[in-house]
């Protein structure tokens, strides 16, 4: 992927995660000195501090994990 990842892209991913979790987690992106981090309400840190591109990919992996968990729960 050669497109530049913007803060707006990360914000969009946080909004999408909120939709997937029925707006129960309050996901958002925080800027730290050395990168970016995914957090949820109450400043609960979800990801490590990463550059934008790596955080974008990390969020996709997190999202796939949520989807897999939802599939497992609905098949029991």
C-alpha positions in Angstrom: 0.0 0.0 0.0 1.5 3.3 -1.0 -1.2 5.7 -0.1 -0.5 8.0 2.8 -2.4 7.3 6.0 -3.9 10.4 7.5 -5.3 11.1 10.9 -8.7 11.2 9.2 -8.2 7.6 8.1 -7.5 6.6 11.7 -10.5 8.5 13.0 -12.7 6.7 10.4 -11.4 3.3 11.6 -12.2 4.3 15.2 -15.7 5.3 14.1 -16.1 2.0 12.3 -15.0 0.0 15.3 -17.6 1.9 17.3 -20.3 0.9 14.8 -19.2 -2.8 14.9 -19.4 -2.8 18.7 -22.8 -1.0 18.8 -21.2 2.3 20.1 -20.4 0.6 23.4 -16.7 1.2 23.5 -16.1 4.9 22.5 -13.0 4.2 20.4 -10.8 7.1 19.4 -7.3 7.9 18.3 -4.8 9.7 20.5 -1.6 11.4 19.4 1.5 10.7 21.4 5.1 12.0 21.1 6.3 9.0 19.2 3.1 8.0 17.3 -0.5 7.2 17.6 -2.6 4.9 19.8 -6.1 3.5 19.7 -8.0 4.1 23.0 -11.5 3.6 24.2 -13.6 5.6 26.7 -11.9 6.1 30.1 -8.5 6.3 28.4 -8.3 2.5 28.2 -5.3 1.9 25.9 -6.0 -0.7 23.3 -3.0 -0.5 21.0 0.7 0.2 21.5 2.0 3.6 20.2 2.6 3.1 16.5 3.2 5.2 13.3 0.0 5.9 11.4 0.4 3.2 8.8 1.2 0.5 11.4 -1.7 1.6 13.6 -4.1 1.5 10.6 -3.0 -2.1 9.9 -3.2 -3.0 13.6 -6.8 -1.7 13.8 -7.7 -3.9 10.8 -6.3 -6.9 12.7 -8.2 -5.9 15.8 -11.4 -5.6 13.8 -10.9 -9.0 12.3 -10.5 -10.4 15.8 -13.7 -8.8 16.9 -15.6 -10.2 13.9 -14.2 -13.7 14.5 -15.2 -13.5 18.2 -18.7 -12.4 17.1 -18.9 -15.4 14.8 -17.8 -17.8 17.5 -20.4 -16.4 20.0 -23.3 -16.6 17.5 -22.5 -20.3 16.5 -22.7 -21.6 20.1 
